[in-house]
């Protein structure tokens, strides 16, 4: 049972870094373990840890982080509205024939957004259309008045397509860590063609070495349309040259390749992973069976 206790505490510790208490079902879904843990063992361990947990009946967090419970209640209401805005935007973007999947990422995906937060999108495109698709997305967002500009400090409900990959770039081979795994399994799907949401998760099944129970959300959330692929080979070449030059002009932590565009100028991954280690050491005494 010590292993499941450790998994529960580590899962909650990770969420405290974002002031994000979890429901019991969410704790089990995001459970940080290298092996599957049965619901029975999980419930036993969960009950034995009540002395270090606080709850309002729905959300749980560790003692010392009580204020985050009320914060999540407020953010949940804000995030629900932002999700609806995300659906509206995705309906327009879905007309781009080279888009295979659109999902919400970041704070809106997990219902933890502030009023001034933008709406982050994760997009999968067909091969040979990554930069052409990005250009078309930016044009549509500009027409809708929803494009977030670089260095915009209060991007209330603006759309930020900060992660685009094509079919060959779906396997995130250089980012096998807890932070990236969590970002993938918490994606909130909006739109897909040809089952590409599950294809994305299957391609990155390495995430289960961090969270073996996180297998994605049910397809009832998806807007499906008939697949229609289009080749933009010459236009893609021109777009790639121009867009890579523009991005690299202000490049900080952004990743720009022929198959992946990851625009995270304020990347928090390294800070989060360092804090996870520090917090894990502090709470390690609670992992043993006598607690």
Short mmCIF file of the C-alpha atoms (twelve columns), coordinates in Angstrom:
data_MODEL
# 
_entry.id   MODEL 
# 
loop_
_atom_site.group_PDB 
_atom_site.id 
_atom_site.type_symbol 
_atom_site.label_atom_id 
_atom_site.label_alt_id 
_atom_site.label_comp_id 
_atom_site.label_asym_id 
_atom_site.label_seq_id 
_atom_site.Cartn_x 
_atom_site.Cartn_y 
_atom_site.Cartn_z 
_atom_site.pdbx_PDB_model_num 
ATOM 1   C CA . UNK A 1   0.000   0.000  0.000   1 
ATOM 2   C CA . UNK A 2   3.020   2.282  0.448   1 
ATOM 3   C CA . UNK A 3   3.349   2.525  -3.330  1 
ATOM 4   C CA . UNK A 4   -0.207  3.750  -3.796  1 
ATOM 5   C CA . UNK A 5   0.176   6.237  -0.920  1 
ATOM 6   C CA . UNK A 6   3.259   7.653  -2.587  1 
ATOM 7   C CA . UNK A 7   1.431   7.886  -5.922  1 
ATOM 8   C CA . UNK A 8   -1.497  9.760  -4.365  1 
ATOM 9   C CA . UNK A 9   0.726   12.239 -2.533  1 
ATOM 10  C CA . UNK A 10  2.930   12.876 -5.565  1 
ATOM 11  C CA . UNK A 11  -0.142  13.427 -7.729  1 
ATOM 12  C CA . UNK A 12  -1.548  15.979 -5.299  1 
ATOM 13  C CA . UNK A 13  1.868   17.610 -4.868  1 
ATOM 14  C CA . UNK A 14  2.124   18.178 -8.597  1 
ATOM 15  C CA . UNK A 15  -1.298  19.813 -8.647  1 
ATOM 16  C CA . UNK A 16  -0.481  22.126 -5.736  1 
ATOM 17  C CA . UNK A 17  2.130   23.765 -7.962  1 
ATOM 18  C CA . UNK A 18  -0.800  25.066 -10.029 1 
ATOM 19  C CA . UNK A 19  -3.200  25.722 -7.102  1 
ATOM 20  C CA . UNK A 20  -5.288  22.911 -8.538  1 
ATOM 21  C CA . UNK A 21  -7.075  20.569 -6.089  1 
ATOM 22  C CA . UNK A 22  -8.487  17.371 -7.581  1 
ATOM 23  C CA . UNK A 23  -11.596 15.244 -7.265  1 
ATOM 24  C CA . UNK A 24  -11.087 11.637 -6.162  1 
ATOM 25  C CA . UNK A 25  -11.668 10.442 -9.739  1 
ATOM 26  C CA . UNK A 26  -9.138  12.955 -11.065 1 
ATOM 27  C CA . UNK A 27  -6.540  11.806 -8.542  1 
ATOM 28  C CA . UNK A 28  -6.958  8.241  -9.816  1 
ATOM 29  C CA . UNK A 29  -6.854  9.353  -13.462 1 
ATOM 30  C CA . UNK A 30  -3.651  11.405 -13.015 1 
ATOM 31  C CA . UNK A 31  -2.131  8.975  -10.505 1 
ATOM 32  C CA . UNK A 32  1.665   9.170  -10.799 1 
ATOM 33  C CA . UNK A 33  2.936   5.617  -10.724 1 
ATOM 34  C CA . UNK A 34  5.050   3.329  -12.876 1 
ATOM 35  C CA . UNK A 35  2.480   0.509  -12.549 1 
ATOM 36  C CA . UNK A 36  -1.297  0.186  -12.553 1 
ATOM 37  C CA . UNK A 37  -2.914  0.427  -9.112  1 
ATOM 38  C CA . UNK A 38  -6.268  -1.209 -8.488  1 
ATOM 39  C CA . UNK A 39  -9.241  0.866  -7.416  1 
ATOM 40  C CA . UNK A 40  -9.394  -1.178 -4.176  1 
ATOM 41  C CA . UNK A 41  -5.779  -0.410 -3.202  1 
ATOM 42  C CA . UNK A 42  -6.246  3.192  -4.233  1 
ATOM 43  C CA . UNK A 43  -9.327  3.660  -2.027  1 
ATOM 44  C CA . UNK A 44  -7.614  2.037  0.977   1 
ATOM 45  C CA . UNK A 45  -4.585  4.287  0.634   1 
ATOM 46  C CA . UNK A 46  -6.719  7.332  -0.031  1 
ATOM 47  C CA . UNK A 47  -8.708  6.748  3.184   1 
ATOM 48  C CA . UNK A 48  -5.525  6.275  5.222   1 
ATOM 49  C CA . UNK A 49  -4.211  9.686  4.120   1 
ATOM 50  C CA . UNK A 50  -7.192  11.740 5.306   1 
ATOM 51  C CA . UNK A 51  -5.034  13.171 8.119   1 
ATOM 52  C CA . UNK A 52  -2.950  15.157 5.610   1 
ATOM 53  C CA . UNK A 53  -5.759  16.008 3.181   1 
ATOM 54  C CA . UNK A 54  -8.341  18.794 3.178   1 
ATOM 55  C CA . UNK A 55  -11.562 18.773 1.177   1 
ATOM 56  C CA . UNK A 56  -14.800 20.634 0.604   1 
ATOM 57  C CA . UNK A 57  -16.537 17.369 -0.246  1 
ATOM 58  C CA . UNK A 58  -15.659 17.522 -3.941  1 
ATOM 59  C CA . UNK A 59  -12.040 18.649 -4.261  1 
ATOM 60  C CA . UNK A 60  -9.021  17.387 -2.327  1 
ATOM 61  C CA . UNK A 61  -5.611  18.888 -1.683  1 
ATOM 62  C CA . UNK A 62  -2.846  18.640 0.893   1 
ATOM 63  C CA . UNK A 63  -2.970  20.552 4.168   1 
ATOM 64  C CA . UNK A 64  -1.491  23.985 3.782   1 
ATOM 65  C CA . UNK A 65  -3.085  24.521 0.371   1 
ATOM 66  C CA . UNK A 66  -6.683  25.018 1.521   1 
ATOM 67  C CA . UNK A 67  -7.197  28.320 -0.310  1 
ATOM 68  C CA . UNK A 68  -6.819  26.550 -3.651  1 
ATOM 69  C CA . UNK A 69  -10.148 24.740 -3.135  1 
ATOM 70  C CA . UNK A 70  -12.199 27.939 -3.312  1 
ATOM 71  C CA . UNK A 71  -9.924  29.134 -6.107  1 
ATOM 72  C CA . UNK A 72  -10.702 26.064 -8.195  1 
ATOM 73  C CA . UNK A 73  -14.441 26.523 -7.713  1 
ATOM 74  C CA . UNK A 74  -14.165 30.033 -9.169  1 
ATOM 75  C CA . UNK A 75  -11.793 28.971 -11.934 1 
ATOM 76  C CA . UNK A 76  -14.074 26.101 -12.918 1 
ATOM 77  C CA . UNK A 77  -16.870 28.566 -13.733 1 
ATOM 78  C CA . UNK A 78  -14.478 30.792 -15.694 1 
ATOM 79  C CA . UNK A 79  -13.012 27.813 -17.567 1 
ATOM 80  C CA . UNK A 80  -16.408 26.480 -18.621 1 
ATOM 81  C CA . UNK A 81  -17.078 29.750 -20.454 1 
ATOM 82  C CA . UNK A 82  -13.630 29.669 -22.055 1 
ATOM 83  C CA . UNK A 83  -14.207 26.079 -23.206 1 
ATOM 84  C CA . UNK A 84  -17.356 27.199 -24.994 1 
ATOM 85  C CA . UNK A 85  -15.324 29.911 -26.691 1 
ATOM 86  C CA . UNK A 86  -12.796 27.242 -27.632 1 
ATOM 87  C CA . UNK A 87  -15.536 25.160 -29.260 1 
ATOM 88  C CA . UNK A 88  -16.684 28.161 -31.293 1 
ATOM 89  C CA . UNK A 89  -13.151 28.820 -32.554 1 
ATOM 90  C CA . UNK A 90  -12.562 25.118 -33.294 1 
ATOM 91  C CA . UNK A 91  -15.684 24.995 -35.478 1 
ATOM 92  C CA . UNK A 92  -14.114 27.573 -37.779 1 
ATOM 93  C CA . UNK A 93  -10.649 26.033 -37.705 1 
ATOM 94  C CA . UNK A 94  -12.165 22.634 -38.514 1 
ATOM 95  C CA . UNK A 95  -12.882 23.833 -42.045 1 
ATOM 96  C CA . UNK A 96  -9.140  23.818 -42.731 1 
ATOM 97  C CA . UNK A 97  -8.840  20.459 -44.547 1 
ATOM 98  C CA . UNK A 98  -5.334  19.691 -43.266 1 
ATOM 99  C CA . UNK A 99  -6.266  19.745 -39.566 1 
ATOM 100 C CA . UNK A 100 -6.645  16.276 -38.035 1 
ATOM 101 C CA . UNK A 101 -7.075  17.178 -34.364 1 
ATOM 102 C CA . UNK A 102 -7.742  20.241 -32.234 1 
ATOM 103 C CA . UNK A 103 -7.574  20.117 -28.446 1 
ATOM 104 C CA . UNK A 104 -7.494  22.598 -25.613 1 
ATOM 105 C CA . UNK A 105 -4.327  22.532 -23.536 1 
ATOM 106 C CA . UNK A 106 -3.092  24.301 -20.415 1 
ATOM 107 C CA . UNK A 107 -5.319  25.835 -17.754 1 
ATOM 108 C CA . UNK A 108 -8.553  25.867 -19.767 1 
ATOM 109 C CA . UNK A 109 -8.245  22.141 -20.519 1 
ATOM 110 C CA . UNK A 110 -8.306  21.280 -16.800 1 
ATOM 111 C CA . UNK A 111 -10.761 24.007 -15.726 1 
ATOM 112 C CA . UNK A 112 -8.113  26.035 -13.890 1 
ATOM 113 C CA . UNK A 113 -8.108  29.284 -15.878 1 
ATOM 114 C CA . UNK A 114 -8.155  32.861 -14.603 1 
ATOM 115 C CA . UNK A 115 -10.345 35.505 -16.205 1 
ATOM 116 C CA . UNK A 116 -7.421  37.063 -18.095 1 
ATOM 117 C CA . UNK A 117 -5.989  33.764 -19.404 1 
ATOM 118 C CA . UNK A 118 -5.866  33.004 -23.108 1 
ATOM 119 C CA . UNK A 119 -7.183  29.797 -24.696 1 
ATOM 120 C CA . UNK A 120 -4.356  27.439 -25.652 1 
ATOM 121 C CA . UNK A 121 -4.734  25.017 -28.559 1 
ATOM 122 C CA . UNK A 122 -2.853  21.854 -29.526 1 
ATOM 123 C CA . UNK A 123 -3.190  21.026 -33.233 1 
ATOM 124 C CA . UNK A 124 -2.224  17.998 -35.354 1 
ATOM 125 C CA . UNK A 125 -1.912  18.521 -39.122 1 
ATOM 126 C CA . UNK A 126 -1.326  16.277 -42.119 1 
ATOM 127 C CA . UNK A 127 2.249   15.746 -43.275 1 
ATOM 128 C CA . UNK A 128 3.552   18.456 -45.565 1 
ATOM 129 C CA . UNK A 129 1.114   21.098 -44.372 1 
ATOM 130 C CA . UNK A 130 2.337   22.207 -40.923 1 
ATOM 131 C CA . UNK A 131 3.302   25.785 -41.820 1 
ATOM 132 C CA . UNK A 132 0.549   26.283 -44.372 1 
ATOM 133 C CA . UNK A 133 -1.984  25.185 -41.759 1 
ATOM 134 C CA . UNK A 134 -0.513  27.542 -39.176 1 
ATOM 135 C CA . UNK A 135 -0.804  30.439 -41.630 1 
ATOM 136 C CA . UNK A 136 -4.454  29.595 -42.333 1 
ATOM 137 C CA . UNK A 137 -5.152  29.348 -38.593 1 
ATOM 138 C CA . UNK A 138 -3.622  32.763 -37.950 1 
ATOM 139 C CA . UNK A 139 -5.659  34.310 -40.773 1 
ATOM 140 C CA . UNK A 140 -8.914  32.879 -39.373 1 
ATOM 141 C CA . UNK A 141 -8.067  33.993 -35.826 1 
ATOM 142 C CA . UNK A 142 -7.214  37.475 -37.100 1 
ATOM 143 C CA . UNK A 143 -10.552 37.716 -38.955 1 
ATOM 144 C CA . UNK A 144 -12.389 36.538 -35.828 1 
ATOM 145 C CA . UNK A 145 -10.506 39.059 -33.709 1 
ATOM 146 C CA . UNK A 146 -9.270  36.240 -31.471 1 
ATOM 147 C CA . UNK A 147 -5.573  36.038 -32.315 1 
ATOM 148 C CA . UNK A 148 -3.256  36.552 -29.371 1 
ATOM 149 C CA . UNK A 149 -0.346  38.829 -30.178 1 
ATOM 150 C CA . UNK A 150 3.150   38.230 -28.922 1 
ATOM 151 C CA . UNK A 151 3.830   39.762 -25.473 1 
ATOM 152 C CA . UNK A 152 0.128   40.542 -24.963 1 
ATOM 153 C CA . UNK A 153 -0.109  40.636 -21.157 1 
ATOM 154 C CA . UNK A 154 -3.891  40.324 -20.677 1 
ATOM 155 C CA . UNK A 155 -5.013  38.081 -23.546 1 
ATOM 156 C CA . UNK A 156 -8.574  37.608 -22.257 1 
ATOM 157 C CA . UNK A 157 -10.153 34.803 -24.342 1 
ATOM 158 C CA . UNK A 158 -7.669  35.263 -27.188 1 
ATOM 159 C CA . UNK A 159 -6.533  32.057 -28.904 1 
ATOM 160 C CA . UNK A 160 -2.930  30.918 -28.734 1 
ATOM 161 C CA . UNK A 161 -2.026  27.948 -30.943 1 
ATOM 162 C CA . UNK A 162 1.161   27.198 -29.060 1 
ATOM 163 C CA . UNK A 163 1.662   23.586 -30.157 1 
ATOM 164 C CA . UNK A 164 1.363   22.292 -33.705 1 
ATOM 165 C CA . UNK A 165 2.681   18.943 -34.918 1 
ATOM 166 C CA . UNK A 166 2.209   17.045 -38.146 1 
ATOM 167 C CA . UNK A 167 1.688   13.275 -38.402 1 
ATOM 168 C CA . UNK A 168 5.429   12.614 -38.313 1 
ATOM 169 C CA . UNK A 169 5.864   14.961 -35.355 1 
ATOM 170 C CA . UNK A 170 3.125   13.452 -33.163 1 
ATOM 171 C CA . UNK A 171 5.614   11.305 -31.232 1 
ATOM 172 C CA . UNK A 172 7.232   13.810 -28.865 1 
ATOM 173 C CA . UNK A 173 10.531  11.945 -28.705 1 
ATOM 174 C CA . UNK A 174 12.615  14.630 -26.953 1 
ATOM 175 C CA . UNK A 175 10.175  15.412 -24.144 1 
ATOM 176 C CA . UNK A 176 9.571   12.219 -22.162 1 
ATOM 177 C CA . UNK A 177 9.040   13.780 -18.747 1 
ATOM 178 C CA . UNK A 178 6.240   14.191 -16.223 1 
ATOM 179 C CA . UNK A 179 5.362   17.735 -17.302 1 
ATOM 180 C CA . UNK A 180 4.907   16.851 -20.982 1 
ATOM 181 C CA . UNK A 181 3.064   13.640 -20.102 1 
ATOM 182 C CA . UNK A 182 0.609   15.583 -17.958 1 
ATOM 183 C CA . UNK A 183 0.062   18.151 -20.718 1 
ATOM 184 C CA . UNK A 184 -0.777  15.388 -23.194 1 
ATOM 185 C CA . UNK A 185 -3.164  13.338 -21.053 1 
ATOM 186 C CA . UNK A 186 -5.061  16.415 -19.885 1 
ATOM 187 C CA . UNK A 187 -5.793  17.676 -23.420 1 
ATOM 188 C CA . UNK A 188 -9.485  18.481 -23.831 1 
ATOM 189 C CA . UNK A 189 -10.488 17.320 -27.333 1 
ATOM 190 C CA . UNK A 190 -12.659 19.589 -29.470 1 
ATOM 191 C CA . UNK A 191 -12.332 18.265 -33.015 1 
ATOM 192 C CA . UNK A 192 -10.855 15.315 -34.850 1 
ATOM 193 C CA . UNK A 193 -10.740 13.517 -38.153 1 
ATOM 194 C CA . UNK A 194 -10.207 9.796  -38.588 1 
ATOM 195 C CA . UNK A 195 -9.726  9.065  -34.865 1 
ATOM 196 C CA . UNK A 196 -6.616  11.229 -34.508 1 
ATOM 197 C CA . UNK A 197 -7.161  12.011 -30.838 1 
ATOM 198 C CA . UNK A 198 -6.592  8.389  -29.828 1 
ATOM 199 C CA . UNK A 199 -3.854  8.061  -32.463 1 
ATOM 200 C CA . UNK A 200 -2.008  10.949 -30.786 1 
ATOM 201 C CA . UNK A 201 -2.313  9.311  -27.351 1 
ATOM 202 C CA . UNK A 202 -1.338  5.886  -28.705 1 
ATOM 203 C CA . UNK A 203 1.701   7.368  -30.443 1 
ATOM 204 C CA . UNK A 204 2.762   8.769  -27.062 1 
ATOM 205 C CA . UNK A 205 1.930   5.719  -24.949 1 
ATOM 206 C CA . UNK A 206 5.177   6.434  -23.037 1 
ATOM 207 C CA . UNK A 207 3.018   8.742  -20.889 1 
ATOM 208 C CA . UNK A 208 1.679   5.624  -19.140 1 
ATOM 209 C CA . UNK A 209 5.072   5.098  -17.518 1 
ATOM 210 C CA . UNK A 210 4.240   8.256  -15.560 1 
ATOM 211 C CA . UNK A 211 0.418   7.987  -15.338 1 
ATOM 212 C CA . UNK A 212 -0.793  4.490  -16.299 1 
ATOM 213 C CA . UNK A 213 -4.494  5.258  -15.751 1 
ATOM 214 C CA . UNK A 214 -4.618  8.351  -17.968 1 
ATOM 215 C CA . UNK A 215 -5.947  7.025  -21.270 1 
ATOM 216 C CA . UNK A 216 -7.718  10.116 -22.596 1 
ATOM 217 C CA . UNK A 217 -11.229 11.531 -22.562 1 
ATOM 218 C CA . UNK A 218 -14.248 9.885  -24.138 1 
ATOM 219 C CA . UNK A 219 -15.031 10.726 -27.757 1 
ATOM 220 C CA . UNK A 220 -18.440 12.208 -26.951 1 
ATOM 221 C CA . UNK A 221 -16.658 15.560 -26.562 1 
ATOM 222 C CA . UNK A 222 -15.434 15.576 -30.147 1 
ATOM 223 C CA . UNK A 223 -16.748 17.331 -33.236 1 
ATOM 224 C CA . UNK A 224 -16.114 14.895 -36.075 1 
ATOM 225 C CA . UNK A 225 -16.067 15.714 -39.766 1 
ATOM 226 C CA . UNK A 226 -15.306 13.663 -42.851 1 
ATOM 227 C CA . UNK A 227 -11.597 13.440 -43.564 1 
ATOM 228 C CA . UNK A 228 -10.409 15.421 -46.572 1 
ATOM 229 C CA . UNK A 229 -6.691  15.720 -47.112 1 
ATOM 230 C CA . UNK A 230 -5.093  18.338 -49.286 1 
ATOM 231 C CA . UNK A 231 -1.525  18.739 -50.480 1 
ATOM 232 C CA . UNK A 232 0.143   22.141 -50.318 1 
ATOM 233 C CA . UNK A 233 3.701   21.051 -51.122 1 
ATOM 234 C CA . UNK A 234 4.940   24.204 -52.922 1 
ATOM 235 C CA . UNK A 235 3.022   26.598 -50.676 1 
ATOM 236 C CA . UNK A 236 4.253   24.679 -47.624 1 
ATOM 237 C CA . UNK A 237 7.870   25.203 -48.685 1 
ATOM 238 C CA . UNK A 238 7.346   28.973 -48.973 1 
ATOM 239 C CA . UNK A 239 5.400   29.185 -45.691 1 
ATOM 240 C CA . UNK A 240 8.009   27.149 -43.829 1 
ATOM 241 C CA . UNK A 241 10.888  29.363 -44.919 1 
ATOM 242 C CA . UNK A 242 9.052   32.600 -44.102 1 
ATOM 243 C CA . UNK A 243 7.486   31.507 -40.816 1 
ATOM 244 C CA . UNK A 244 10.655  29.915 -39.455 1 
ATOM 245 C CA . UNK A 245 12.519  33.144 -40.211 1 
ATOM 246 C CA . UNK A 246 9.857   35.234 -38.439 1 
ATOM 247 C CA . UNK A 247 9.678   32.958 -35.396 1 
ATOM 248 C CA . UNK A 248 13.448  32.721 -35.020 1 
ATOM 249 C CA . UNK A 249 13.717  36.512 -35.082 1 
ATOM 250 C CA . UNK A 250 12.291  36.610 -31.539 1 
ATOM 251 C CA . UNK A 251 13.105  33.042 -30.520 1 
ATOM 252 C CA . UNK A 252 13.631  32.243 -26.840 1 
ATOM 253 C CA . UNK A 253 12.437  28.781 -25.772 1 
ATOM 254 C CA . UNK A 254 10.376  28.084 -28.876 1 
ATOM 255 C CA . UNK A 255 10.994  24.850 -30.783 1 
ATOM 256 C CA . UNK A 256 10.720  25.133 -34.557 1 
ATOM 257 C CA . UNK A 257 11.387  22.153 -36.840 1 
ATOM 258 C CA . UNK A 258 9.880   20.773 -40.062 1 
ATOM 259 C CA . UNK A 259 7.427   18.670 -38.024 1 
ATOM 260 C CA . UNK A 260 6.887   20.538 -34.730 1 
ATOM 261 C CA . UNK A 261 6.095   24.139 -33.789 1 
ATOM 262 C CA . UNK A 262 6.125   24.612 -30.001 1 
ATOM 263 C CA . UNK A 263 5.649   28.233 -29.025 1 
ATOM 264 C CA . UNK A 264 6.281   28.484 -25.288 1 
ATOM 265 C CA . UNK A 265 8.241   31.699 -24.675 1 
ATOM 266 C CA . UNK A 266 7.367   31.542 -20.949 1 
ATOM 267 C CA . UNK A 267 8.030   27.815 -20.574 1 
ATOM 268 C CA . UNK A 268 7.609   26.680 -16.965 1 
ATOM 269 C CA . UNK A 269 8.542   23.028 -17.391 1 
ATOM 270 C CA . UNK A 270 12.000  23.129 -15.773 1 
ATOM 271 C CA . UNK A 271 10.766  25.155 -12.779 1 
ATOM 272 C CA . UNK A 272 7.876   22.734 -12.224 1 
ATOM 273 C CA . UNK A 273 10.058  19.612 -12.382 1 
ATOM 274 C CA . UNK A 274 12.542  21.112 -9.868  1 
ATOM 275 C CA . UNK A 275 9.731   21.961 -7.450  1 
ATOM 276 C CA . UNK A 276 8.287   18.453 -7.811  1 
ATOM 277 C CA . UNK A 277 11.580  17.002 -6.540  1 
ATOM 278 C CA . UNK A 278 11.739  19.429 -3.619  1 
ATOM 279 C CA . UNK A 279 8.155   18.760 -2.512  1 
ATOM 280 C CA . UNK A 280 8.534   14.990 -2.902  1 
ATOM 281 C CA . UNK A 281 11.407  14.947 -0.393  1 
ATOM 282 C CA . UNK A 282 9.397   17.029 2.093   1 
ATOM 283 C CA . UNK A 283 6.405   14.639 2.023   1 
ATOM 284 C CA . UNK A 284 8.324   11.354 1.768   1 
ATOM 285 C CA . UNK A 285 7.618   10.422 5.438   1 
ATOM 286 C CA . UNK A 286 3.958   9.883  4.568   1 
ATOM 287 C CA . UNK A 287 4.699   7.140  2.018   1 
ATOM 288 C CA . UNK A 288 5.238   4.366  4.568   1 
ATOM 289 C CA . UNK A 289 2.483   2.066  5.753   1 
ATOM 290 C CA . UNK A 290 2.400   3.235  9.375   1 
ATOM 291 C CA . UNK A 291 0.864   6.585  8.339   1 
# 
